[in-house]
Amino acid sequence: MVRSFALLAAVSLVAIAVPASAQSHEGHAAAEQVDIKTYTAEQFFQSTSYSVGSPEGFNFSPDGRFVLVNSDATGVFNAYLMPVDGGTPVPLTASADDATYGASFFPGDGRLLFTADNGGDELNHLFVREEDGTVCDLSPGEKVKAGFAGWSDDGQTFFATTNERDPAAFDLYAYDAATYERRRLFTNEGAFSVDAVSGDGRWVALSKANSSADSDLYLVDLAADEPAPRLVTPHEGNVSYGAYTFNRDNDALVYATDEHGEFNQAWSLDLLDGERAAVIEAGWDVAFVQFSPSGRYRVSGINADALTEVEIFDDVTQKTVTLKGLPEASLGSIRFDADEKRIAFTVSSDTSPVDIYVADLGNGQATRLTTALNPAIDESDLVTSTVARFKSYDGLEIPGILFRPHGASADKPVPAVVLVHGGPGGQSTRGYSAMIQHLVNNGYAVYAINNRGSSGYGKTFFHLDDKRHGDVDLKDVVASKGFLQGLDWVANDRIAIMGGSYGGYMVAAALAFHPEVFDAGVNIFGVTNWVRTLKSIPPWWGSFRDALYDEMGDPETDETRHRAISPLFHASNIVKPLLVVQGANDPRVLQVESDELVAAVKANNVPVEYVLFPDEGHGFRGKTNRITASEAYLEFLDEHIGR
């Protein structure tokens, strides 16, 4: 459950799990004098990206010899068997074009459930790979989007959602694990989001967004004579609710709520008597809660100042599990084997991509299975970020993630890039980003701003930009230039703005509405015409549409304001160089958005470059395209703000 809808995905820092909080400072200390090697975009992206399977799935093979991982080693994501004892991963899928992600092994054999879309169109289908390698589409049809939703406790049934009946609604199905015959468990006729299914198949947790600040939880008892959603969060005012998971005894729902303060807490709801109790209370949002197969271990994450602190709590010993043999880095994506003797998990840092580890829960000893960073790159040449805050135009404190290049000093000031995340309502977090490290390694400071309206800093901060997009949030971004100019190691006359999706909108808006502030802009599939975008929302966003309209405004009644904040209609003001990047298959920000912006800026006789990817959607699936894009970013910035 997240409070931010993040309907326009961010091109920003990757979210990771970190066991220690960051120290906030403004980066005025003298830079170390070091000689570093400079690397190309291709070298950075020759690092391999890894992830593990779904938290609702079986991530260890039935014989315990392999872990299910996803890797882009071939240039596009595919599913692999990773030997637990070390060795070369064995490919399970072999897509050359479409990002493919393993979701779960079958509990008793070598079959695999996985998802894949078509060219970035986000219409994921659910597939099964048989032991002989043949593949069956379990959700066939045009314009269908499907997803894996977990297994029954006995392993005889798996659950999936699909919008085949109604493009705007996801129904819940139960599939027979032997025959793939299915039956519909829940017909979604109320704009609900299916959040969780209990292991006994009796309970379904649903959430429904009433507005961007207010949501509800419902339960469906499938054992009832006439199963129907039942509201379990009656309340007054704006309170946000969402489901994390059911416990392993199938008698309680663990849910998220900001009812008791600024941040999401984890609470439990007894499914029979309705009793509620606090599970996890913290001074930051509880990002997730999950359980091991028997329920002995509870895994939770706290989003603490752009870092997710992970805890593995042993309910038998009443102690937190301590893992040994790990580098000083970050862990996340904890996955248990069936016997709860081992876990697989990810380890990462600002300077190292995600690697896969396994650990013995008996002695806590961890073993590394992968080396993701390109061996041609010396990790000491890369940069660790810090959390840096500044006072905005009205005195509000704004946080962000700051990357300072090696050698940057008052004697050698460097150009800077303000990086704006997507959303609206996303968050830039600490962690490894090849795109950012490539820029920093090539001499650019990067400040990933979390302007007002960002998630992770409390519900008040999150809602400060409601129906004020392109105004108060943009003013924060503009004010960040002054913050950077106050750092003696930043070249105060060479500061650009960059962002993806909603962040791309902020780039175009900054150049159109504050044309003299930034020296150049990089707009990565950003919205330029809110009138068109809000009227062309993909149908599978149906359950979130009203909440988005509440935050951004209803296009039927707020078109005048949407036109006023849309850069396309004010593109004649743009006087600074602009790079636009777009995917031809983008279902969220249509190609026409970028086509029209580029044409309008060209009419101003302003330098504008356009990179169009025919095989991408809203984001980059292919490694080759990520390399091409990063090379374009650097070449453009070198030309217009220099190094």
SULVENHU-V110616 format. One record per backbone hydrogen bond with DSSP energy under -1.0 kcal/mol. CO is the residue of the C=O (numbers start at 1). NH is the residue of the N-H. If there is no record, write none. Layout:
# SULVENHU-V110616
co=CO nh=NH
co=CO nh=NH
This chain:
# SULVENHU-V110616
co=8 nh=423
co=40 nh=44
co=41 nh=45
co=44 nh=47
co=49 nh=72
co=51 nh=70
co=54 nh=57
co=58 nh=105
co=59 nh=68
co=61 nh=64
co=65 nh=84
co=66 nh=61
co=67 nh=82
co=68 nh=53
co=69 nh=80
co=70 nh=51
co=71 nh=78
co=72 nh=75
co=75 nh=623
co=77 nh=100
co=78 nh=71
co=79 nh=92
co=79 nh=93
co=80 nh=69
co=81 nh=90
co=82 nh=67
co=83 nh=86
co=90 nh=81
co=101 nh=115
co=103 nh=54
co=104 nh=113
co=111 nh=106
co=112 nh=129
co=113 nh=103
co=113 nh=104
co=114 nh=127
co=115 nh=101
co=116 nh=125
co=122 nh=124
co=124 nh=146
co=125 nh=116
co=126 nh=138
co=127 nh=114
co=128 nh=136
co=129 nh=112
co=130 nh=133
co=134 nh=130
co=136 nh=128
co=145 nh=163
co=147 nh=161
co=150 nh=159
co=152 nh=155
co=156 nh=177
co=157 nh=152
co=158 nh=175
co=159 nh=149
co=160 nh=173
co=161 nh=147
co=162 nh=171
co=166 nh=169
co=171 nh=162
co=172 nh=185
co=172 nh=186
co=173 nh=160
co=174 nh=183
co=175 nh=158
co=176 nh=180
co=181 nh=176
co=183 nh=174
co=186 nh=172
co=187 nh=189
co=193 nh=207
co=196 nh=205
co=198 nh=201
co=199 nh=153
co=202 nh=222
co=203 nh=198
co=204 nh=220
co=205 nh=195
co=205 nh=196
co=206 nh=218
co=207 nh=193
co=208 nh=216
co=214 nh=210
co=214 nh=211
co=216 nh=208
co=217 nh=232
co=218 nh=206
co=219 nh=230
co=220 nh=204
co=221 nh=224
co=230 nh=219
co=239 nh=215
co=240 nh=258
co=242 nh=256
co=245 nh=254
co=247 nh=250
co=251 nh=271
co=252 nh=247
co=253 nh=269
co=254 nh=244
co=254 nh=245
co=255 nh=267
co=256 nh=242
co=257 nh=265
co=258 nh=261
co=262 nh=459
co=264 nh=286
co=265 nh=257
co=266 nh=279
co=266 nh=280
co=267 nh=255
co=268 nh=277
co=269 nh=253
co=270 nh=274
co=275 nh=270
co=277 nh=268
co=280 nh=266
co=285 nh=303
co=288 nh=301
co=290 nh=299
co=296 nh=315
co=297 nh=292
co=298 nh=313
co=299 nh=290
co=300 nh=311
co=301 nh=287
co=301 nh=288
co=302 nh=304
co=302 nh=309
co=306 nh=430
co=307 nh=304
co=308 nh=18
co=309 nh=302
co=311 nh=300
co=312 nh=321
co=313 nh=298
co=314 nh=318
co=319 nh=314
co=324 nh=366
co=327 nh=329
co=330 nh=348
co=332 nh=346
co=335 nh=344
co=337 nh=340
co=341 nh=361
co=342 nh=337
co=343 nh=359
co=344 nh=335
co=345 nh=357
co=346 nh=332
co=347 nh=355
co=348 nh=330
co=352 nh=349
co=355 nh=347
co=356 nh=369
co=356 nh=370
co=357 nh=345
co=358 nh=367
co=359 nh=343
co=360 nh=364
co=364 nh=324
co=365 nh=360
co=367 nh=358
co=372 nh=48
co=374 nh=377
co=378 nh=381
co=379 nh=382
co=386 nh=402
co=387 nh=25
co=390 nh=398
co=392 nh=395
co=396 nh=392
co=398 nh=390
co=399 nh=450
co=400 nh=388
co=401 nh=448
co=402 nh=386
co=403 nh=446
co=405 nh=408
co=412 nh=409
co=414 nh=491
co=415 nh=445
co=416 nh=496
co=417 nh=447
co=418 nh=498
co=419 nh=449
co=422 nh=426
co=423 nh=8
co=426 nh=455
co=433 nh=437
co=434 nh=438
co=435 nh=439
co=436 nh=440
co=437 nh=441
co=438 nh=442
co=439 nh=444
co=440 nh=443
co=445 nh=417
co=446 nh=403
co=447 nh=419
co=447 nh=449
co=448 nh=401
co=451 nh=454
co=458 nh=462
co=459 nh=463
co=461 nh=453
co=461 nh=464
co=463 nh=466
co=465 nh=468
co=468 nh=471
co=468 nh=472
co=471 nh=475
co=472 nh=476
co=473 nh=477
co=474 nh=478
co=475 nh=479
co=476 nh=480
co=478 nh=481
co=479 nh=483
co=480 nh=484
co=481 nh=485
co=482 nh=486
co=484 nh=487
co=487 nh=490
co=489 nh=414
co=491 nh=494
co=494 nh=416
co=495 nh=519
co=496 nh=418
co=497 nh=522
co=498 nh=420
co=499 nh=524
co=500 nh=503
co=501 nh=505
co=502 nh=506
co=503 nh=507
co=504 nh=508
co=505 nh=509
co=506 nh=510
co=507 nh=511
co=508 nh=512
co=509 nh=513
co=510 nh=514
co=514 nh=517
co=520 nh=497
co=521 nh=579
co=522 nh=499
co=523 nh=581
co=524 nh=501
co=528 nh=568
co=529 nh=533
co=530 nh=534
co=538 nh=541
co=539 nh=542
co=541 nh=544
co=544 nh=548
co=545 nh=549
co=546 nh=550
co=547 nh=551
co=548 nh=552
co=549 nh=553
co=551 nh=467
co=554 nh=557
co=554 nh=558
co=558 nh=562
co=559 nh=563
co=560 nh=564
co=561 nh=565
co=566 nh=569
co=567 nh=570
co=568 nh=571
co=570 nh=573
co=571 nh=574
co=577 nh=521
co=578 nh=609
co=579 nh=523
co=580 nh=611
co=581 nh=525
co=582 nh=613
co=583 nh=586
co=590 nh=593
co=591 nh=595
co=592 nh=596
co=593 nh=597
co=594 nh=598
co=595 nh=599
co=596 nh=600
co=597 nh=601
co=598 nh=602
co=599 nh=603
co=601 nh=604
co=601 nh=606
co=602 nh=605
co=607 nh=578
co=609 nh=580
co=611 nh=582
co=613 nh=584
co=613 nh=616
co=616 nh=585
co=617 nh=619
co=622 nh=626
co=623 nh=627
co=624 nh=628
co=625 nh=629
co=626 nh=630
co=627 nh=631
co=628 nh=632
co=629 nh=633
co=630 nh=634
co=631 nh=635
co=632 nh=636
co=633 nh=637
co=634 nh=638
co=635 nh=639
co=636 nh=640
co=637 nh=641
co=637 nh=642
